[in-house]
Amino acid sequence: MTYDLEEDQEEVASEIAPDTPLPRDLIGHLESRKQHRKDVIHTTEKLTRFFVGWSLNSTGFFIAKYLLITGGGVNLWLAISLSFSICSVGSLAGLTGLRVNYNSDGLEVDNMQNVLKTAGGLVFAGITTWLAVKDHQYFENLTKETVSQISQDIQTIEKQNPQSDPWLSIAVALALFIGSIAIIFKGRE
């Protein structure tokens, strides 16, 4: 069985038939689904950026607090540099799309909005670091004032009652120890 096609028939057979136009309601539905998908992607991107930035800032804050609590003033510059570095990671990642070019027309900068976002991120990193240091300094001053007041009260009581000299200090130290342990373990429940 052989098929004999004439040249005219060959051309007709090789032509592509035009697409059937889609109904208007289907086109409208597809456009709305396309717009919905773009909105979902945009919202997801914003939420992801927010939570990543928030987690980096909180991590930098708590690392600075930890270093300042464990090492005090000795770790001050280490805490500041680590906190600022961690907090600014998210904002520095925005510079990846920045393109600066110099040609005969002058300086060309593309994606300048990334520079503004980075500058804003660096400002927030600085504020977060400053808050961590100021928070530590506030509690450090409060602790020094409390210790000074307790010491003055102990000296006043010892002057009034010289027979209670070592026992009063031991009782105050024991009360502070038991109180701090109770606060620590109560927070875990």
Secondary structure, 3 states (H helix, E strand, C coil): CCCCCCHHHHHHHHCCCCCCCCCHHHHHHHHHHHHHHHHHHHHHHHHHHHHHHHHHHHHHHHHHHHHHHHHHHHHHHHHHHHHHHHHCHHHHHHHHHCEEEEECCEEEEECHHHHHHHHHHHHHHHHHHHHHHHHHHHHHHHHHHHHHHHHHHHHHHHHHCHHHHHHHHHHHHHHHHHHHHHHHHHHHC
